[in-house]
Amino acid sequence: MATSIWFWVLFNAFVLLLLALDLGVFHRRAHEIRFREAVLWSVAWVAVALLFGAWLWNAAGRDAGLAWYTGYLVEKALSVDNIFVFVMIFLYFGVPPKYQHRVLFWGILGALVMRGIFIAVGAMLLASFHWVVYVFGGILLITGAKMAFREDKPFDGSASPVVRLAHRVFPVTEQYDGQRFFTRERGRLMATPLFVVVILIEVSDLVFAVDSIPAIFAITQDPFIVYTSNVFAILGLRAMYFVLASLVGRLYLLRFGLAAILVFVGIKMMLVDVFRIPVVVSLGVIGTMLASSVLASLAWPAPASAGKGAVAKIEPEPEAGADAAPEQPPAERV
């Protein structure tokens, strides 16, 4: 699949069309994404992904199809961990719900570019140096162990080097200016807190890519399958965020399932020269681990604990018609 340039050109053109329709037509007006709308969009993105996998299965054969579906499931599962981070960032910065989709859109657009670069570099390394397989496997084993034993802490923007660096490089306003990333105050061009949030989303995905890219290379080393399964998992991330954002506290055992998946694919990669675990077995094991952690979380709810999340330090803009303090001198908007 990776040998024909037309597969790459047509696929990326298709993705750009989907993104243009998403932001330019269906979400042209900023609004809060309700649960029902998010579920419908999630179903739509998953359906498109499954149809693409079916086409690939028919075009390239059973092994390619199974590898694609397994890679998609791994990336989809690991992307849930991103949602936990997104929730904490949005809470800390008090991002109004109606602007969260715009932030995620631009964050995910950057993620697509970064994933493409990571996949290209990873494919070249694996093709040139076989020992990189063991490096990737070791990364997955270490990351899985760290995920299982990590202590979840609320996001603290004041301690974040990314936030501090953003404030040094860009003058940042205290308040939001609608859904704008930049505005002018007294003639000076300034970034809004929404821009800082986009930077944090991009950096968090960069960190997650270090885990997810080696994970899918453990399933297949076909760059086209790796890239397309990653893209479809990322495209559905926004809708999945709005479905799961209110449920992340209940899925407290999910990180153990994700950790087990990372360890499993790490072991699979480390054993590649000794024993190749069939893709269909990998698909069954990964699906079982993911489903078990979700069902266990719902069957045995975690005791309510105080202190989850973080207090927003930036007040969202008041809704129209609400009582507000006397306005500051108006800012020029861009």
MOKAWO-V491667 format. One record per residue. N is the residue number from 0. D_FIRST is the distance of its C-alpha to the first C-alpha in whole Angstrom. Layout:
N_D_FIRST ; N_D_FIRST
This chain:
0_0 ; 1_4 ; 2_6 ; 3_7 ; 4_9 ; 5_10 ; 6_7 ; 7_9 ; 8_12 ; 9_13 ; 10_12 ; 11_14 ; 12_17 ; 13_17 ; 14_17 ; 15_20 ; 16_22 ; 17_22 ; 18_24 ; 19_26 ; 20_27 ; 21_27 ; 22_30 ; 23_31 ; 24_32 ; 25_32 ; 26_33 ; 27_35 ; 28_38 ; 29_39 ; 30_40 ; 31_40 ; 32_37 ; 33_39 ; 34_37 ; 35_37 ; 36_35 ; 37_33 ; 38_32 ; 39_31 ; 40_29 ; 41_27 ; 42_27 ; 43_25 ; 44_23 ; 45_22 ; 46_22 ; 47_19 ; 48_17 ; 49_18 ; 50_17 ; 51_13 ; 52_13 ; 53_14 ; 54_12 ; 55_9 ; 56_11 ; 57_12 ; 58_9 ; 59_7 ; 60_11 ; 61_13 ; 62_12 ; 63_9 ; 64_11 ; 65_14 ; 66_13 ; 67_12 ; 68_15 ; 69_17 ; 70_15 ; 71_16 ; 72_20 ; 73_20 ; 74_20 ; 75_22 ; 76_25 ; 77_25 ; 78_25 ; 79_28 ; 80_30 ; 81_29 ; 82_31 ; 83_34 ; 84_34 ; 85_34 ; 86_37 ; 87_39 ; 88_38 ; 89_39 ; 90_42 ; 91_43 ; 92_43 ; 93_44 ; 94_42 ; 95_43 ; 96_40 ; 97_40 ; 98_38 ; 99_36 ; 100_33 ; 101_33 ; 102_33 ; 103_30 ; 104_28 ; 105_29 ; 106_28 ; 107_25 ; 108_24 ; 109_25 ; 110_23 ; 111_20 ; 112_20 ; 113_21 ; 114_18 ; 115_16 ; 116_18 ; 117_19 ; 118_15 ; 119_15 ; 120_18 ; 121_17 ; 122_14 ; 123_16 ; 124_19 ; 125_17 ; 126_16 ; 127_19 ; 128_22 ; 129_21 ; 130_24 ; 131_23 ; 132_21 ; 133_25 ; 134_26 ; 135_23 ; 136_25 ; 137_28 ; 138_27 ; 139_26 ; 140_29 ; 141_32 ; 142_30 ; 143_30 ; 144_34 ; 145_35 ; 146_34 ; 147_36 ; 148_39 ; 149_39 ; 150_42 ; 151_40 ; 152_43 ; 153_43 ; 154_41 ; 155_44 ; 156_43 ; 157_46 ; 158_45 ; 159_42 ; 160_41 ; 161_38 ; 162_41 ; 163_44 ; 164_42 ; 165_41 ; 166_44 ; 167_45 ; 168_43 ; 169_43 ; 170_47 ; 171_46 ; 172_48 ; 173_50 ; 174_49 ; 175_46 ; 176_46 ; 177_44 ; 178_40 ; 179_41 ; 180_39 ; 181_42 ; 182_45 ; 183_49 ; 184_52 ; 185_55 ; 186_53 ; 187_51 ; 188_47 ; 189_46 ; 190_43 ; 191_43 ; 192_42 ; 193_39 ; 194_38 ; 195_39 ; 196_37 ; 197_34 ; 198_34 ; 199_34 ; 200_31 ; 201_29 ; 202_31 ; 203_30 ; 204_27 ; 205_26 ; 206_28 ; 207_26 ; 208_23 ; 209_24 ; 210_24 ; 211_21 ; 212_19 ; 213_20 ; 214_20 ; 215_16 ; 216_15 ; 217_18 ; 218_16 ; 219_12 ; 220_11 ; 221_8 ; 222_8 ; 223_6 ; 224_8 ; 225_11 ; 226_11 ; 227_11 ; 228_13 ; 229_15 ; 230_16 ; 231_17 ; 232_19 ; 233_21 ; 234_21 ; 235_23 ; 236_25 ; 237_28 ; 238_29 ; 239_29 ; 240_31 ; 241_34 ; 242_33 ; 243_34 ; 244_36 ; 245_39 ; 246_38 ; 247_37 ; 248_40 ; 249_40 ; 250_37 ; 251_39 ; 252_37 ; 253_34 ; 254_33 ; 255_34 ; 256_31 ; 257_29 ; 258_31 ; 259_30 ; 260_26 ; 261_26 ; 262_28 ; 263_26 ; 264_23 ; 265_25 ; 266_26 ; 267_23 ; 268_22 ; 269_25 ; 270_25 ; 271_22 ; 272_24 ; 273_26 ; 274_25 ; 275_22 ; 276_22 ; 277_20 ; 278_18 ; 279_20 ; 280_23 ; 281_21 ; 282_21 ; 283_24 ; 284_26 ; 285_24 ; 286_25 ; 287_29 ; 288_30 ; 289_29 ; 290_31 ; 291_34 ; 292_34 ; 293_34 ; 294_36 ; 295_39 ; 296_39 ; 297_40 ; 298_42 ; 299_44 ; 300_44 ; 301_45 ; 302_49 ; 303_49 ; 304_49 ; 305_51 ; 306_49 ; 307_46 ; 308_44 ; 309_46 ; 310_48 ; 311_47 ; 312_49 ; 313_48 ; 314_50 ; 315_47 ; 316_49 ; 317_52 ; 318_51 ; 319_53 ; 320_56 ; 321_56 ; 322_59 ; 323_58 ; 324_60 ; 325_62 ; 326_59 ; 327_58 ; 328_58 ; 329_55 ; 330_52 ; 331_51 ; 332_47 ; 333_44
